[in-house]
Amino acid sequence: MNRKLNSLEFSIPYNGRPESLPLIFALNRLGRNRVREVYMAGPQEYSASGRVMPRITLDEFIDVVNQIHAEGIRVNLLLNSVCEGSHWYDAEVVQSRIDFVGLLHRGHGVETVTIANPIYIKAIREHFPEIEITVSVLGGVDSVQRAVYFDDMGVDVIVPDTSINRDMSLPRQIKGSIRARLKRIPN
């Protein structure tokens, strides 16, 4: 039986170590599969991720963005921390995130942003209607209702909670109820 296999697109994390970039770039050239994007957190004063990362300056971050783009790969900025304290909702803090996304999106071509916080999703969608917004796995999408909630905000991609990975019917129900694409994390 000779079946033509479809190619796959991957979203690969950047671990904050420059020596890992050539390895990521090599993956992009393996077979018919490709690396669609590299997701990464920026400087910690603007962009928290769901894991502990080495500190990076804005200039270092922009250099990595430029290297990734030079390989024809998209950049996905992580803004996916779930709590940064009570000041997180202050207008100045929200505006600083909007300004940061604007600098990276309009100034350096960052194509997509992954967010867990619904307030940030609404604000960034309002200011940057053209940017691709992904709901982080940390957004806890584990039901049709939660997926519809984010879909109604105009997100482009939803990463469901990994707790539903073994239930094949629920992701199908979610997909049938939303316009956004689903991106799954295999585990």
C-alpha positions in Angstrom: 0.0 0.0 0.0 1.6 3.2 -1.1 -0.1 6.2 0.6 1.0 9.7 0.3 1.6 11.1 3.8 0.6 14.7 4.5 3.3 17.0 5.8 3.1 18.4 9.3 3.7 21.9 10.7 5.4 22.3 14.0 5.5 25.0 16.6 8.8 24.7 18.4 9.8 26.4 21.7 12.9 28.5 22.0 14.7 27.7 25.3 16.5 31.0 25.5 19.9 29.4 24.5 21.3 30.8 21.2 23.1 27.5 20.5 19.7 25.8 20.1 18.7 27.9 17.1 20.7 26.0 14.5 19.1 22.8 15.7 15.6 24.3 15.3 16.6 25.5 11.8 17.8 22.1 10.9 14.4 20.6 11.8 12.8 23.0 9.3 14.7 21.2 6.5 13.9 17.6 7.4 11.6 15.9 4.9 8.3 17.4 4.0 7.5 18.6 7.5 8.3 22.2 8.5 8.6 24.4 11.4 5.8 26.9 11.1 6.8 29.0 14.1 9.1 29.3 17.0 7.4 30.4 20.2 9.4 32.3 22.8 9.1 34.7 25.7 10.6 38.2 25.5 12.3 40.1 28.2 10.7 39.2 31.5 9.6 42.7 32.4 7.2 42.5 29.4 6.6 38.9 28.5 6.3 36.1 31.0 6.1 32.5 29.9 4.8 29.4 31.6 8.3 28.2 32.5 11.5 29.6 34.0 13.6 31.1 31.2 17.1 32.6 31.1 17.0 36.4 31.2 17.0 38.1 27.8 17.4 41.8 26.9 15.2 43.5 24.3 18.2 43.7 21.9 19.0 40.0 22.4 15.3 39.1 21.8 15.1 41.2 18.6 18.3 39.5 17.4 16.8 36.1 17.9 13.6 37.3 16.1 15.7 38.4 13.2 17.6 35.1 13.0 14.3 33.1 13.0 12.8 35.3 10.3 15.9 34.9 8.2 15.1 31.2 8.1 11.6 31.9 6.8 10.0 30.9 10.1 7.3 32.8 12.0 7.8 34.1 15.6 5.1 33.6 18.2 5.5 35.9 21.3 4.5 34.4 24.6 2.4 36.5 26.9 1.0 33.5 28.7 1.6 33.9 32.4 -1.6 33.3 34.3 -0.9 35.8 37.2 1.5 38.6 37.8 -0.1 40.0 40.9 -2.8 42.6 41.5 -1.1 45.3 39.5 -1.6 43.1 36.4 -4.9 44.8 35.5 -3.7 48.4 36.0 -4.2 50.5 32.9 -0.5 51.3 32.8 0.5 47.6 32.9 -2.0 46.7 30.1 -0.8 49.6 28.0 2.9 48.6 28.5 2.0 45.1 27.1 0.2 46.7 24.2 3.2 48.9 23.5 5.5 46.0 23.7 3.4 43.9 21.2 3.2 46.9 18.9 7.0 47.4 19.0 7.6 43.7 18.1 4.7 43.3 15.7 4.9 46.5 13.7 8.6 47.2 14.2 10.0 43.7 13.9 7.4 41.6 12.1 6.4 39.3 15.0 3.4 37.5 13.5 1.6 36.0 16.4 1.2 36.2 20.1 0.1 33.5 22.6 -1.9 34.8 25.6 -3.6 33.2 28.6 -5.3 36.3 30.0 -8.6 37.2 28.5 -8.1 40.9 29.3 -4.9 41.0 27.3 -6.5 39.1 24.5 -9.3 41.7 24.2 -6.8 44.7 24.4 -4.4 43.3 21.9 -7.2 42.3 19.4 -8.5 45.8 19.7 -5.2 47.5 19.0 -3.8 44.9 16.5 -6.7 43.4 14.5 -4.3 41.8 12.0 -2.1 40.0 14.5 -2.7 36.3 15.0 -3.7 35.6 18.6 -3.4 32.1 20.1 -5.0 31.2 23.3 -2.4 29.6 25.5 -2.7 26.0 26.8 -2.6 27.9 30.2 -6.0 29.4 29.3 -7.5 26.2 30.4 -9.7 25.4 27.4 -11.2 22.1 28.4 -14.8 22.5 27.3 -16.8 23.7 24.3 -18.1 26.6 26.4 -14.6 27.8 27.2 -13.5 27.5 23.6 -16.6 29.5 22.4 -15.8 32.2 25.0 -12.3 32.7 23.5 -13.5 32.3 20.0 -16.1 35.1 20.5 -13.1 37.4 21.3 -11.8 36.8 17.8 -8.8 34.6 18.6 -7.3 32.7 15.6 -5.9 29.6 17.3 -6.8 27.8 20.5 -4.4 25.4 22.3 -6.7 23.1 24.3 -5.8 21.9 27.8 -3.7 18.8 27.6 -6.1 17.0 29.9 -8.4 16.5 26.9 -5.8 15.0 24.6 -7.0 11.4 25.1 -10.7 12.2 24.6 -11.1 12.3 20.8 -14.8 13.4 20.9 -14.3 16.6 22.9 -11.7 18.2 20.6 -14.0 17.4 17.6 -16.9 19.0 19.4 -14.8 22.1 20.2 -13.6 22.3 16.6 -17.2 22.0 15.3 -18.3 24.9 17.6 -15.6 27.5 16.8 -14.1 29.4 13.9 -10.5 29.4 15.3 -8.0 26.6 14.5 -7.0 24.1 17.1 -3.3 23.5 17.9 -2.7 20.4 20.0 0.3 19.8 22.3 1.2 16.1 22.1 2.2 14.5 25.4 
